[in-house]
Structure formats: C-alpha cells, structure tokens
Amino acid sequence: MPTPVIIDTDPGQDDAVAILLALGASDRLDLACITTVAGNVPVALTTANALRICDLAGRPDVPVHAGAEVPLLFPLETAEFVSGPDGLAGADLPPPSRGPAEGHAVEALIARLRAAPEPVTLCPLGPLTNLALAIRVAPDILPKIERIVLMGGALGLGNMTPAAEFNLYVDPHAAAIVFECGRPIVMFGLGATLQAIATHEQIAGFAALGNASGRAIHGMLTRPRPGGLGTAGHPMHDPCVVAFLLWPELFSGKDCFVEIETGPGSLRGRSTIDWNGRLKRPANALVIDKVEAHELFERMTKVIATLP
C-alpha cells in the first residue's frame, strides 16, 4: 500500500519539484493533502503556488489548505531575492484553477491525523509553524505521526546567516517545538542537500522530457538568480525529503541530538547538531549527511517523465 503522507510547504522552486516528485510517485505515496505556510513568499502566494503545481501535474483532486501567515513570535522574513516575486520565478504557470480547501492548515493537520487509520509521514519543506501549532493545540495527534522528514538546519554554515538555514531561521520557536516533540525525525540540512546538485546536463534533461512538468522545472532551475547556476549546477534541497521516502538507500546519516537556538541574536535558528555525542543527550533526529546525487537525479527524472 502507498505510504500516507502530508506535505507542508512554502513553494518556492525546490518545493515545487518536491511536490511534483510526490505526485508522480502516486503508486508509492498517498498524498492526503498539502498545507501551506508563509516562508519563501507570503502564505497567499505559497497557497496559490501549491494549487498551480497540482494543476500542472493534473492533480486538482489534492486538497490544499492555507496555513500560518506569520511565525510564532518573530516577524516574517521572506526570500523573494531567491525565489522571485511570486515564489515560482521561471515556471511560467497560469493562475490556479481553484481556491484552497476549506479550513486552516493547522485544523486540517489535526483532523486528518486524528482520522487516519494508520500513522502518517509528515514532510515539512518550509518553516515549521503549522506543525508546531498543531502539536501544541492537539498533542493527542502525536501517536498518529509515523515520522517527520524535513528540510531544515545545517551541520555547518547556514544560508540565511552564518549560523542558520532559512527554514529554521524564519521560525526557530516552531522548530524547537517540533524537534522536542518526541516523534522520529529525519533531518535534511544543508550539509546533505548541497550535495544534491543537478548538473547543467541533468537540468537540460528535464526540458528534453517534452512534458509541461519537465519544462516548468527546467524554467525554474535556469532562471536568473543571485550568483547564477555557478559551475556545478543547481542544488535541490526539498526534493531530497520526498526522494528519501522513495529511495532511502540513496541516503545515509547518523542519529544525533539536535537543539534549536530560539534567541533573537546572531545565532537565531541555529541547529546545534551533537554529531559526536558530546552532550550525552538522547538522539532526537536522524541527520542525513550523504546523498548519492547522480542516481537521485536519474530516478527523479524518470518519475517526472510520467507527469503531464
């Protein structure tokens, strides 16, 4: 039977590719719904973008619930400087064919988890605000969470500040709640996802598929952006989360204790990963540190080829 999953996301180009990968693998992943959060762009745009991506994939049946507009305590900081003014620069997608599903994302998470006949895997790809709120409002849902496979944090340097990766920086208080929730967590930080580099040839391969999904991915990955594509290609952070559910053999890591800095200073959002067990604290996350990138993109391309 397909693995039941919920994607919580702030699309964002990388998020878009991750959602397309999940929709293309419907024989293995049962995507119950998508919940959106403010992150790369405000929540009105992340919600519209999730709907546009479902339209692109020919899946208007997937419910999309709009979620948190701001982090728990800090003012919202967005990343249009990376993702473009609408979050999906380069995709060239029309407006969505429908509006979001009724009900706030936090309400949808709680209701779907309570009603789930078996535990559900949660895949947060953006700030963790929705999930943290759901856990605090309804802690009874925790046994219904099979595991949380997330993109966020960094073993080394961050990308928003020297200390912090963007998703955890935006809402560190939410991240702290999630990492302290007691459910199994698989963490894809920058140390892993920056190994998932799509080469120029692999990016061109998406366009060569000849389908609308491949063309949209090619457009997003070749759009003008700060620093250009560089010499190696384009890092694909969020698709690693979905790929892990499909092909766990392509990844490896270590069980570690992870703590999130919630203060307002220069360390805000830092993920302290006790890689060598110095703190003698029980591990709360499997921290991925190795990715077989070439095989990952070969398999991803095959899945995207099955979409419209």
C-alpha positions in Angstrom: 0.0 0.0 0.0 1.2 3.6 -0.7 2.7 5.4 2.3 0.3 8.1 3.6 2.0 11.5 3.6 1.2 15.1 4.1 3.4 17.8 2.6 3.7 21.2 4.5 5.3 23.7 2.2 6.1 27.3 1.1 6.6 27.0 -2.7 9.4 28.0 -3.7 11.0 26.3 -6.7 12.6 23.5 -4.8 9.3 22.8 -3.0 7.6 22.7 -6.4 9.9 20.0 -7.6 9.4 18.0 -4.4 5.6 18.2 -4.8 5.8 17.1 -8.4 8.0 14.2 -7.4 5.4 13.1 -4.8 2.6 13.5 -7.3 4.5 11.5 -9.9 5.1 8.7 -7.4 1.4 8.2 -6.5 1.8 4.4 -6.7 4.1 4.6 -3.7 3.0 7.8 -1.9 -0.6 8.6 -0.9 -0.6 12.4 -0.7 -3.5 13.1 1.6 -3.2 16.9 1.3 -0.9 19.8 1.1 -0.7 22.5 3.8 1.0 25.8 3.1 2.9 28.3 5.3 4.5 31.7 4.9 8.2 31.3 4.1 9.7 31.9 0.7 6.8 34.3 0.0 3.7 35.2 2.0 1.1 32.5 2.5 -1.4 33.8 -0.1 1.3 33.2 -2.7 2.6 29.9 -1.3 -1.0 28.6 -1.4 -1.6 29.8 -4.9 1.7 28.2 -5.9 0.8 24.8 -4.4 -2.5 24.9 -6.3 -0.7 25.8 -9.6 1.7 22.9 -9.1 -1.2 20.5 -8.6 -2.8 21.8 -11.8 0.5 21.3 -13.6 0.6 17.7 -12.5 -3.0 17.1 -13.5 -4.0 16.6 -9.8 -6.7 19.1 -8.9 -8.1 16.5 -6.5 -5.3 17.1 -3.9 -6.7 19.4 -1.2 -4.5 22.4 -0.4 -5.1 24.2 2.9 -3.7 27.7 3.6 -1.9 28.0 6.9 0.1 30.3 9.1 0.7 33.8 7.8 3.5 34.6 10.3 5.9 32.8 12.6 5.1 32.1 16.2 7.0 35.1 17.6 9.3 36.8 15.1 8.1 39.0 12.2 8.0 37.1 8.9 11.1 37.3 6.7 10.7 36.1 3.1 13.1 35.1 0.3 11.9 36.7 -2.9 15.5 37.5 -3.6 16.0 33.8 -4.3 12.5 32.6 -5.4 11.3 35.6 -7.3 8.4 37.9 -6.5 5.7 35.2 -6.8 7.9 32.3 -5.5 7.9 30.3 -8.7 10.0 32.5 -11.0 10.8 30.7 -14.2 7.9 28.2 -14.0 5.6 30.3 -16.3 2.5 28.8 -14.8 -1.1 30.2 -15.2 -3.2 31.2 -12.1 -4.7 28.3 -10.2 -7.9 26.7 -11.5 -9.4 26.6 -8.0 -9.1 28.1 -4.5 -7.8 26.5 -1.4 -9.8 23.8 0.5 -12.0 24.9 3.4 -10.3 25.0 6.8 -7.0 26.3 8.1 -3.9 24.1 7.6 -3.5 23.6 11.3 -7.1 22.4 11.6 -6.6 20.2 8.5 -3.5 18.6 10.0 -5.2 17.8 13.3 -8.4 16.5 11.7 -6.6 14.3 9.2 -4.2 12.9 11.7 -6.9 12.1 14.2 -9.0 10.4 11.5 -6.1 8.5 9.9 -6.4 4.7 10.1 -2.6 4.4 10.3 0.2 6.8 11.2 1.1 9.4 8.6 4.5 10.6 7.5 4.8 14.4 7.6 7.0 16.2 5.1 7.7 19.8 6.1 9.6 21.7 3.4 9.4 25.2 4.9 9.2 26.9 8.3 7.6 24.6 10.8 4.9 27.0 12.1 1.9 24.9 11.1 3.2 21.7 12.5 4.3 23.3 15.8 0.8 24.8 16.2 -0.9 21.5 15.6 1.3 19.7 18.1 0.7 22.4 20.8 -3.1 22.6 20.1 -3.7 18.9 19.8 -0.9 16.8 21.4 -3.1 13.7 21.0 -2.1 13.7 17.3 1.5 12.7 18.1 0.9 8.9 18.0 -0.6 9.3 14.6 2.7 10.8 13.2 4.8 7.9 11.8 7.8 10.2 11.4 8.7 13.8 10.3 11.0 14.0 7.3 12.0 17.6 7.0 14.3 20.0 5.2 15.9 22.5 7.5 19.0 23.3 9.5 22.7 22.9 8.9 25.5 20.8 10.3 27.9 23.6 9.3 27.3 27.1 7.8 23.8 28.4 7.2 22.4 30.2 4.2 20.4 32.9 5.9 23.0 33.8 8.4 26.4 32.2 9.1 24.7 30.1 11.7 21.2 29.3 10.4 19.4 27.8 7.4 16.4 29.7 6.1 13.5 27.5 7.3 14.7 27.2 10.9 15.7 30.9 11.0 12.3 32.1 9.9 10.5 30.3 12.8 13.0 28.9 15.3 10.4 28.6 18.1 8.3 26.3 15.9 11.4 24.3 15.0 12.2 23.9 18.7 8.7 22.5 19.4 9.0 20.0 16.5 12.4 18.8 17.5 11.3 18.3 21.1 8.0 16.5 20.2 9.3 13.0 20.7 8.4 11.6 17.2 11.0 10.2 14.9 12.6 12.9 12.8 14.7 12.7 9.6 16.6 15.9 9.1 17.9 17.1 5.7 20.1 20.0 6.5 22.3 22.0 4.1 25.3 19.6 4.6 23.2 16.9 2.8 21.1 18.9 0.4 24.0 20.9 -1.0 25.3 17.5 -2.3 22.1 17.1 -4.3 23.4 19.2 -7.2 21.6 18.9 -10.5 24.2 19.4 -13.2 23.5 21.5 -16.3 23.1 18.3 -18.3 20.5 16.9 -15.9 18.6 20.2 -15.8 18.5 20.1 -19.6 17.2 16.6 -19.3 14.0 17.8 -17.7 13.3 20.0 -20.7 14.1 17.1 -23.0 11.2 15.1 -21.4 8.8 17.1 -23.6 6.1 17.4 -20.9 4.8 20.5 -19.2 6.2 19.5 -15.8 9.7 19.0 -17.2 9.6 22.4 -19.0 8.5 24.1 -15.8 11.3 22.5 -13.8 13.8 23.5 -16.4 12.5 27.0 -16.4 12.7 27.3 -12.6 16.2 25.8 -12.4 17.6 28.0 -15.2 16.0 31.3 -14.2 18.2 34.3 -13.4 19.0 34.3 -9.7 21.7 35.7 -7.4 25.0 34.1 -8.3 23.6 32.3 -11.3 23.9 28.5 -11.5 27.6 28.5 -10.7 29.9 25.9 -12.1 28.4 22.7 -10.8 24.7 23.1 -11.3 21.7 23.7 -9.1 21.2 22.5 -5.5 17.8 20.8 -5.0 17.1 20.9 -1.2 13.4 20.0 -0.8 13.2 17.1 -3.3 15.5 15.2 -1.0 12.7 14.8 1.5 10.4 13.1 -0.9 13.2 11.1 -2.5 14.1 9.7 0.9 10.6 8.2 1.2 11.0 6.6 -2.3 14.7 5.6 -2.3 16.2 5.6 1.3 19.1 3.6 0.1 20.5 6.7 -1.6 21.0 8.5 1.7 22.8 7.9 4.9 23.3 9.7 8.2 23.6 9.5 11.9 21.3 9.6 14.9 22.0 12.8 16.8 20.7 15.2 19.4 19.6 18.4 17.7 18.8 21.6 19.6 17.4 24.8 18.0 18.5 28.3 19.1 15.5 30.5 19.6 17.1 33.7 20.7 17.0 36.9 18.6 20.7 37.4 18.2 23.2 36.3 15.5 22.6 32.6 16.4 18.9 32.7 15.8 17.7 29.5 14.2 21.0 27.7 14.5 20.7 23.9 14.7 23.2 22.6 17.1 23.9 19.0 16.0 25.7 16.9 18.5 27.4 14.8 15.9 30.0 13.2 18.3 27.7 12.8 21.3 29.5 15.3 23.5 26.3 16.4 25.3 25.3 12.8 26.2 21.7 13.6 25.3 19.3 11.1 23.6 19.2 11.4 19.9 16.1 13.1 18.5 16.8 13.0 14.8 18.4 11.0 12.1 20.7 13.7 10.5 21.4 12.9 6.8 24.9 13.7 5.7 25.4 11.8 2.5 23.5 11.8 -0.8 24.1 9.8 -3.9 23.3 12.7 -6.1 23.8 11.3 -9.6 21.4 8.3 -9.0 19.0 10.6 -7.2 18.5 12.8 -10.3 18.4 9.9 -12.7 15.5 8.4 -10.7 13.8 11.8 -10.2 13.8 12.5 -14.0 12.1 9.1 -14.6 9.3 10.0 -12.2 8.8 13.5 -13.6 8.6 11.9 -17.1 5.3 10.2 -16.0 3.6 13.6 -15.4 1.7 15.7 -17.9 
